Amino acid sequence: MTTKNLRVFTREQVEKHSKPDDLWIIIDAKVYDVSRFKDMHPGGIAVLLDEDIPGQDVTEAFYGLHLHEVLERPQYKRLQIGTIVEEQPVIYSRIIGEASNIPYAEPTWLSEGYHSPYFKESHRRLQHAVREFIDDIVYPDAQAHEIDGKRPSQSVIDKMAELNIHAMRMGPGKHLKGLTLMEGTVDPEEFDYFHELVVNQEITRCGARGYGDGLNSGCVIGLPPVLNFGSPELKSKIVPEVLGGKKFICLAISEAHAGSDVFGLQTTATKTEDSKHWIINGHKKWITNGVFADYFTVGCKTEDGFTVILVERCEGVSTKPIKTSYSSTAGTAFITFDNVKVPVENTLGEEGGGIFVMLSNFNHERWVMCCSSARSQRLLIEACLKWIMQRKAFGKPLASLAVIRSKVAQMIARTESVQNWLENLTYQMCNMTYIEQAKRLAGPLAFLKMYSTRCAQQTAVDAVQIFGGRGITQSGMGRLIEHYYRTVPFDSLLGGAEDVLADLGVRQAMRGMPKNARL
């Protein structure tokens, strides 16, 4: 029904339509005729025939049970027949691309009236452009494929490539030279890690964890070793294909026997007699995007130690999906390399120098995870603040309970501390060379990764308690909470388990202790 067909009623007129075959209700100053719908109501006909429903304003009851988006669906929009005279709806869907007006739902620099020493006008332009793109193009695809488990649509990957979003996710560098970023929103020369932080955090707002990893996360962690350590010939072939969305790459390091122990890897690479090729044998596990990858950045045990080699999908390479706690759209794989023949020119960095290749790569990988973790926690804060203001229990809004407010307070404190630490380290990255970052930031980034994912897990636990049964239900009011609670343990393991990273940070601090330090 179009707006011009809507009529205006008084509340007294609506009250007269309170019979089973003539049943009207009011939701947020809008009048709905649910006479025919009552038999199709998911909760049963009895709900709509309760004495407090027919002909009445059911706004409070509706929002205690349903998401606002339900009213936006075409089949329910058609039920609206009018509005209440001299009243205006106050509840509306967020405009695509616009910032949330819920307190703490956005980082401080995006909140009205606040200031930041880090973010400039170019960051704000980029944030608005990327958010509009994510809301309009990526979000619908994410919600569909998080459920059906299919890989992100190629059309989305292609549109991201057109705007050079894949390239921006690699951070600042020579690979951006000559590119038009987000239709000219930001110049390649001024693009810094804060711009990349913006891109990472906007993508996270999809609220679909498996899809988020499926959306070319393999490129984010698998391509940097090629960019930074590959030969010019290798880069000229691989980089345009991957950043153009035509081919996919993944990082293949983890193994069932080794876990976070890089030096415990059992996949081997031995040279042929003429020293022109590597022969690779072994297995990799939990490899993001591995199911649909065309290229694999592989950590191998060689005669000289640990070496990283780029492997193209070919005879001897086989992949099969691993079922995890989140959607198979991430393409998480078990990979087998069976006498795979690879040119020696595909070696990334020096033979035996793979640990330096990986350590420098791990810094960026962990930083990206911190960007996502910090932003995803705000999705829960926003949902919880909305919920405690509209949900009533024991005759009062949840917000009136001190124990509930205490949980929300801790959520906000944790998230703000993660974001501020993240911004500080991002500033360091902007002012350090790549080598300095590898030397100085491994420990701080390991600490932040550990801290952010532990905060996220506690926030997920608190959110479930606030939402109750809805917090463990995969549809309806608490679906975001359930999804986050189920998938957040993934973040605590990717890029290194929390305890391993915490120990890494302390060990780096110990190496920096002055020899004359005494109590």
TIKOL-916590 format. One line per 8 residues: for each residue x, y negated, z negated of C-alpha. Coordinates in steps of 0.25 Angstrom, whole numbers, padded with zeros to 4 digits. Layout:
// TIKOL-916590
X,Y,Z  ...
// end
This chain:
// TIKOL-916590
0000,0000,0000  0006,-0014,0004  0006,-0026,-0005  -0005,-0033,0003  -0015,-0021,-0001  -0013,-0023,-0016  -0024,-0029,-0024  -0024,-0037,-0037
-0032,-0031,-0049  -0034,-0035,-0063  -0031,-0025,-0074  -0046,-0024,-0077  -0049,-0020,-0063  -0038,-0009,-0064  -0044,-0004,-0077  -0057,0000,-0070
-0049,0010,-0061  -0047,0020,-0072  -0054,0033,-0067  -0047,0045,-0062  -0052,0043,-0048  -0050,0028,-0049  -0037,0026,-0056  -0028,0013,-0056
-0016,0010,-0064  -0007,-0003,-0066  0008,-0002,-0066  0016,-0015,-0067  0004,-0024,-0062  0002,-0014,-0050  -0011,-0007,-0049  -0011,0008,-0044
-0022,0017,-0039  -0018,0031,-0044  -0032,0037,-0042  -0027,0047,-0031  -0013,0048,-0037  -0017,0053,-0051  -0018,0067,-0046  -0004,0066,-0040
0003,0060,-0052  0015,0068,-0056  0011,0067,-0071  -0003,0072,-0068  -0016,0066,-0067  -0018,0065,-0083  -0007,0054,-0084  -0015,0044,-0075
-0028,0048,-0082  -0023,0045,-0096  -0032,0034,-0103  -0021,0024,-0103  -0018,0025,-0087  -0031,0023,-0079  -0033,0008,-0075  -0022,0004,-0085
-0008,-0003,-0084  0002,0010,-0085  0015,0002,-0082  0021,0006,-0095  0016,0021,-0094  0021,0022,-0079  0035,0016,-0082  0036,0026,-0094
0035,0037,-0084  0039,0033,-0070  0051,0026,-0063  0047,0013,-0056  0051,0018,-0043  0039,0027,-0043  0030,0015,-0040  0039,0012,-0028
0036,0025,-0021  0027,0024,-0009  0017,0034,-0015  0015,0026,-0027  0016,0012,-0021  0003,0016,-0013  -0004,0018,-0026  -0003,0003,-0029
-0016,-0005,-0026  -0014,-0018,-0032  -0008,-0027,-0043  -0013,-0033,-0056  -0018,-0048,-0055  -0008,-0058,-0059  0002,-0048,-0063  0016,-0044,-0057
0023,-0031,-0057  0036,-0033,-0065  0042,-0019,-0062  0049,-0018,-0049  0060,-0010,-0042  0074,-0016,-0041  0077,-0023,-0028  0087,-0015,-0020
0101,-0021,-0022  0097,-0029,-0034  0104,-0028,-0048  0096,-0022,-0060  0091,-0032,-0070  0091,-0022,-0081  0102,-0026,-0092  0115,-0018,-0090
0110,-0011,-0077  0121,-0018,-0070  0135,-0021,-0073  0137,-0035,-0080  0143,-0041,-0067  0130,-0038,-0060  0121,-0043,-0071  0115,-0057,-0070
0122,-0068,-0079  0135,-0060,-0081  0149,-0062,-0075  0161,-0053,-0072  0176,-0056,-0069  0177,-0045,-0059  0165,-0045,-0049  0165,-0056,-0039
0154,-0060,-0028  0159,-0050,-0019  0156,-0039,-0029  0142,-0044,-0031  0140,-0044,-0016  0145,-0030,-0014  0137,-0025,-0026  0124,-0031,-0021
0126,-0025,-0007  0130,-0012,-0012  0118,-0011,-0021  0109,-0014,-0010  0115,-0003,-0002  0115,0007,-0013  0100,0004,-0017  0095,0004,-0003
0103,0015,0004  0110,0024,-0006  0100,0025,-0018  0089,0032,-0010  0099,0042,-0004  0105,0044,-0018  0092,0047,-0024  0088,0057,-0013
0101,0065,-0012  0104,0065,-0027  0091,0074,-0028  0093,0082,-0015  0108,0084,-0016  0111,0080,-0002  0123,0072,0001  0122,0057,0003
0115,0053,0016  0125,0051,0027  0117,0038,0031  0121,0032,0017  0135,0036,0018  0135,0029,0032  0129,0017,0027  0139,0016,0016
0150,0018,0026  0145,0006,0034  0146,-0003,0023  0159,0003,0019  0155,0007,0005  0163,0020,0006  0175,0011,0008  0172,0002,-0003
0171,0014,-0013  0186,0017,-0010  0189,0003,-0017  0198,-0008,-0012  0209,-0005,-0002  0213,-0005,0013  0202,0005,0017  0193,-0007,0016
0201,-0016,0025  0192,-0021,0037  0179,-0015,0032  0166,-0022,0030  0162,-0019,0016  0147,-0019,0013  0144,-0028,0026  0154,-0038,0021
0150,-0039,0007  0164,-0038,0002  0177,-0040,0009  0187,-0028,0009  0198,-0037,0005  0191,-0041,-0008  0185,-0027,-0011  0190,-0023,-0025
0187,-0012,-0035  0175,-0020,-0041  0169,-0020,-0027  0171,-0005,-0027  0165,-0004,-0041  0152,-0011,-0036  0151,-0001,-0025  0153,0011,-0034
0143,0006,-0045  0132,0002,-0035  0133,0016,-0029  0131,0022,-0043  0118,0015,-0044  0111,0026,-0036  0110,0034,-0048  0113,0047,-0041
0125,0054,-0046  0127,0065,-0036  0124,0056,-0024  0133,0046,-0030  0145,0056,-0029  0140,0061,-0015  0140,0047,-0010  0154,0048,-0005
0161,0049,-0019  0170,0059,-0012  0175,0047,-0004  0178,0038,-0016  0187,0049,-0023  0192,0057,-0011  0196,0046,-0001  0205,0037,-0009
0216,0047,-0009  0215,0047,0006  0215,0031,0006  0227,0030,-0003  0235,0042,0000  0231,0047,0014  0240,0045,0026  0236,0034,0036
0231,0045,0046  0223,0052,0035  0216,0039,0031  0213,0034,0045  0205,0047,0047  0199,0050,0034  0195,0036,0028  0187,0030,0039
0179,0044,0040  0176,0044,0025  0173,0029,0023  0164,0029,0035  0156,0040,0029  0159,0050,0040  0167,0060,0032  0167,0063,0017
0179,0065,0007  0180,0071,-0007  0190,0072,-0018  0194,0087,-0021  0202,0087,-0033  0194,0095,-0044  0195,0110,-0046  0188,0120,-0054
0201,0124,-0061  0207,0110,-0063  0195,0100,-0066  0202,0087,-0070  0216,0093,-0070  0221,0088,-0056  0234,0096,-0058  0227,0109,-0061
0221,0109,-0046  0223,0123,-0039  0220,0119,-0025  0233,0120,-0017  0239,0114,-0005  0251,0121,0002  0258,0117,0014  0259,0125,0027
0272,0130,0031  0274,0118,0041  0269,0108,0030  0259,0102,0039  0247,0107,0031  0241,0109,0017  0234,0122,0015  0224,0120,0003
0217,0130,-0005  0208,0128,-0018  0195,0123,-0023  0189,0110,-0028  0177,0108,-0036  0167,0097,-0040  0171,0089,-0027  0162,0077,-0025
0157,0076,-0010  0165,0089,-0007  0153,0096,-0001  0152,0086,0010  0167,0081,0011  0175,0081,0024  0188,0078,0017  0193,0082,0003
0204,0075,-0005  0210,0087,-0011  0219,0089,-0023  0229,0100,-0021  0240,0107,-0028  0253,0107,-0019  0267,0111,-0020  0271,0097,-0025
0259,0096,-0035  0246,0089,-0033  0242,0084,-0019  0230,0078,-0013  0226,0082,0001  0215,0078,0010  0207,0089,0016  0197,0089,0027
0186,0098,0027  0190,0110,0036  0192,0125,0036  0194,0130,0022  0187,0119,0015  0174,0123,0009  0164,0116,0000  0152,0120,-0008
0143,0111,-0017  0144,0112,-0032  0131,0110,-0040  0133,0099,-0051  0125,0091,-0060  0122,0081,-0050  0117,0081,-0035  0124,0089,-0025
0124,0076,-0016  0138,0074,-0022  0143,0085,-0014  0151,0091,-0026  0159,0103,-0020  0168,0115,-0023  0178,0115,-0012  0187,0126,-0007
0200,0124,0001  0204,0137,0008  0217,0136,0015  0213,0122,0020  0224,0117,0030  0226,0102,0028  0237,0093,0035  0248,0088,0026
0245,0074,0031  0232,0075,0022  0240,0074,0009  0236,0062,0001  0248,0056,-0005  0261,0063,-0008  0261,0078,-0010  0261,0081,-0024
0256,0067,-0027  0242,0070,-0028  0240,0066,-0043  0243,0052,-0039  0233,0052,-0028  0223,0057,-0037  0226,0049,-0049  0224,0036,-0041
0212,0042,-0035  0206,0046,-0049  0207,0031,-0054  0197,0026,-0043  0188,0038,-0044  0187,0037,-0059  0184,0022,-0057  0173,0024,-0047
0167,0034,-0057  0167,0023,-0068  0161,0014,-0058  0149,0023,-0056  0148,0028,-0071  0147,0013,-0076  0136,0010,-0066  0128,0023,-0067
0127,0020,-0082  0120,0007,-0079  0109,0015,-0072  0106,0022,-0085  0106,0009,-0093  0096,0003,-0083  0087,0015,-0084  0087,0016,-0099
0084,0001,-0101  0072,0002,-0092  0068,0015,-0099  0068,0010,-0113  0061,-0002,-0110  0049,0005,-0103  0048,0018,-0110  0040,0019,-0123
0042,0030,-0134  0035,0030,-0148  0027,0018,-0143  0040,0009,-0141  0049,0006,-0129  0062,0014,-0130  0069,0001,-0130  0064,-0001,-0144
0071,0010,-0150  0085,0007,-0155  0091,0021,-0152  0087,0019,-0137  0093,0005,-0137  0106,0010,-0143  0107,0020,-0132  0106,0009,-0121
0115,0000,-0129  0126,0011,-0128  0123,0014,-0113  0125,-0001,-0110  0138,-0002,-0119  0144,0010,-0112  0141,0005,-0098  0145,-0009,-0100
0159,-0004,-0106  0161,0005,-0094  0158,-0005,-0084  0167,-0016,-0090  0179,-0006,-0091  0176,-0002,-0077  0177,-0016,-0072  0190,-0019,-0080
0197,-0007,-0073  0191,-0011,-0060  0198,-0024,-0062  0211,-0017,-0065  0209,-0009,-0052  0207,-0022,-0044  0220,-0028,-0049  0229,-0015,-0049
0236,-0008,-0037  0231,0006,-0034  0244,0011,-0040  0242,0003,-0053  0228,0008,-0054  0233,0022,-0053  0243,0019,-0064  0235,0011,-0074
0221,0014,-0072  0220,0029,-0073  0218,0029,-0088  0208,0018,-0089  0200,0023,-0078  0200,0037,-0084  0195,0031,-0097  0184,0023,-0090
0180,0035,-0082  0179,0043,-0095  0172,0032,-0103  0162,0029,-0092  0157,0043,-0090  0156,0046,-0105  0148,0033,-0106  0139,0038,-0095
0136,0051,-0101  0132,0045,-0114  0123,0035,-0107  0117,0047,-0099  0114,0054,-0113  0108,0041,-0119  0099,0039,-0106  0094,0053,-0107
0090,0050,-0122  0083,0037,-0118  0075,0043,-0107  0072,0056,-0114  0066,0067,-0105  0066,0058,-0093  0082,0058,-0095  0083,0072,-0091
0072,0072,-0080  0077,0071,-0065  0065,0063,-0060  0058,0051,-0065  0061,0040,-0076  0074,0047,-0080  0080,0053,-0068  0092,0043,-0068
0095,0047,-0082  0094,0062,-0079  0103,0061,-0067  0113,0053,-0074  0113,0062,-0086  0115,0074,-0078  0126,0069,-0069  0134,0060,-0078
0143,0071,-0083  0149,0072,-0068  0155,0058,-0070  0162,0063,-0083  0170,0073,-0075  0172,0067,-0061  0186,0060,-0060  0190,0067,-0072
0184,0073,-0085  0182,0062,-0096  0191,0069,-0106  0202,0070,-0095  0201,0055,-0091  0201,0051,-0106  0214,0059,-0108  0220,0053,-0095
0217,0039,-0100  0224,0041,-0114  0236,0048,-0107  0238,0036,-0098  0237,0027,-0110  0247,0035,-0118  0257,0034,-0106  0256,0019,-0108
0259,0019,-0122  0272,0011,-0126  0282,0019,-0132  0284,0010,-0144  0269,0010,-0148  0268,0014,-0162  0257,0012,-0173
// end
